[in-house]
Amino acid sequence: MREIKKRKKLKGICGVYPACDGAPNRICQQQAYGLPIGLGGVGSGESFKANYNALSAKRFITKVVGEHFTPDITFNFLGIKLSMPIIASSVAGPGKYNNCISEIDFCKANVDGCREAGSIAFRGDTYFYTVDNHPSLDSIHNAGGFGIPIFKPRSQESLKKLIKKAEMIT
């Protein structure tokens, strides 16, 4: 039943195959960069296939060595105690490429989702962000400064303005 739901949701993007192996007849291999979700390998897909084959060659055998325990995965990052050791990457721009979500909604979901999960998000920058219209900085500001802004190379004057704006919200 779950396979049917998955196939319905991912129709035309992923065939929900038993193995995600990057074979050329897979739906994902016919995707182009920038389409919604963007699954599958890029270019010729050779790296995707090589990674699949290398992982398939390994045979993992789980062995329990001692008593079961719940590990403590909390850690401090720049003085902030986080309960999940996974930090979101600085992705930006989905609103411009596929219209599946607005830029500000994407940034807000990224920052708020990380915070709720006990982590923190790096918030990206892209060519169409400006000092006055910067959804990443706005989302960090709306979260009380909870996020880490990342800026692309720009003119020194633009970077100074962005850094000053970021300092005011954190």
C-alpha positions in Angstrom: 0.0 0.0 0.0 2.8 2.4 0.9 4.5 1.7 -2.5 1.4 2.7 -4.3 1.2 6.0 -2.4 4.9 6.7 -3.0 4.5 6.0 -6.8 1.5 8.3 -6.9 3.3 11.2 -5.2 6.5 10.8 -7.2 4.8 10.1 -10.6 7.1 11.2 -13.4 10.0 11.9 -11.0 10.8 8.5 -9.4 9.5 5.0 -10.1 10.2 3.9 -6.5 12.3 1.0 -7.7 13.5 -1.8 -5.4 17.0 -0.5 -5.9 18.0 3.2 -6.5 20.8 2.1 -8.8 21.0 4.9 -11.4 20.2 2.6 -14.3 19.6 4.5 -17.6 16.0 3.3 -17.9 15.1 4.8 -14.5 12.7 7.8 -14.5 15.0 9.8 -12.4 17.8 9.5 -14.9 15.7 11.5 -17.4 15.4 14.5 -15.1 17.1 17.8 -15.9 18.7 20.1 -13.4 16.3 22.5 -11.8 13.2 20.4 -12.0 11.2 19.7 -8.8 13.0 17.4 -6.4 15.8 16.8 -9.0 16.4 13.1 -8.1 18.9 11.0 -9.9 22.5 11.4 -11.1 23.7 14.4 -13.0 25.6 14.4 -16.3 26.2 10.8 -17.5 25.3 9.4 -14.1 28.5 7.4 -13.9 29.4 8.7 -10.4 25.9 7.8 -9.2 26.3 4.2 -10.6 29.8 3.8 -9.3 28.6 4.9 -5.8 25.7 2.4 -5.9 28.0 -0.4 -7.1 30.7 0.3 -4.4 28.1 0.3 -1.7 26.4 -2.9 -3.1 29.8 -4.7 -2.9 29.9 -4.1 0.9 28.1 -6.6 3.1 27.2 -5.1 6.4 26.6 -7.5 9.3 25.2 -5.9 12.4 26.6 -7.3 15.7 25.6 -6.0 19.1 28.8 -5.9 21.2 27.3 -4.8 24.5 24.2 -3.7 26.3 21.9 -1.4 24.4 22.2 2.3 25.4 20.9 5.6 24.0 23.9 7.6 23.0 24.2 11.3 23.9 24.4 13.1 20.5 24.1 16.6 21.9 27.0 19.0 21.1 27.9 22.7 21.3 28.2 24.6 18.1 29.4 28.2 18.5 28.1 28.2 22.1 24.7 26.8 21.2 23.7 23.5 22.6 22.2 21.3 19.8 20.5 18.0 20.3 21.1 16.7 16.8 24.6 16.6 15.2 23.2 17.3 11.7 23.3 20.9 10.3 21.3 21.9 7.3 23.3 23.1 4.3 23.2 26.5 2.8 20.8 25.8 -0.1 19.0 28.8 -1.7 17.0 29.5 -4.8 14.3 26.8 -5.1 11.6 29.5 -5.6 13.3 30.8 -8.7 13.9 27.4 -10.3 10.7 25.5 -10.0 8.0 27.5 -8.3 7.1 24.7 -5.9 7.7 26.9 -2.9 8.3 30.6 -2.3 11.8 31.6 -1.3 10.7 33.0 2.0 8.7 29.9 2.8 11.6 27.7 2.0 14.0 29.7 4.1 11.5 29.8 7.0 10.9 26.0 6.8 14.6 25.4 6.8 15.4 27.6 9.8 12.3 26.6 11.8 12.6 22.9 11.0 16.2 22.7 12.1 15.4 24.6 15.3 12.5 22.2 16.1 14.8 19.2 15.4 17.4 20.5 17.8 19.8 21.6 15.1 20.7 24.8 13.3 20.6 25.9 9.6 23.2 27.5 7.5 21.1 29.8 5.3 22.4 30.4 1.8 22.6 33.3 -0.6 22.0 33.4 -4.3 22.4 35.8 -7.2 18.9 37.3 -6.9 19.1 38.1 -3.2 19.8 41.7 -2.4 20.6 43.6 0.8 17.0 44.8 0.9 15.4 41.5 -0.2 17.3 38.7 1.4 14.9 35.8 2.4 17.6 33.9 4.3 18.5 36.9 6.5 14.7 37.6 7.0 14.1 34.0 8.1 17.0 34.1 10.6 15.7 37.5 11.9 12.2 36.0 12.3 13.6 33.1 14.3 15.3 35.5 16.7 18.7 35.2 15.1 18.7 31.4 15.1 20.6 30.5 12.0 24.0 31.0 10.2 24.0 33.2 7.1 26.3 32.4 4.2 27.1 34.9 1.5 28.3 34.3 -2.1 31.2 36.3 -3.4 30.0 39.8 -4.2 31.5 43.2 -4.3 33.2 44.3 -1.0 30.6 47.0 -0.6 27.7 44.6 -0.9 29.3 42.1 1.4 29.9 44.8 4.1 26.2 45.7 3.9 25.1 42.1 4.2 27.4 41.4 7.1 26.2 44.5 8.9 22.6 43.5 8.3 23.4 40.0 9.6 25.1 41.3 12.7 22.0 43.4 13.5 19.7 40.3 13.6 21.9 37.8 15.4 
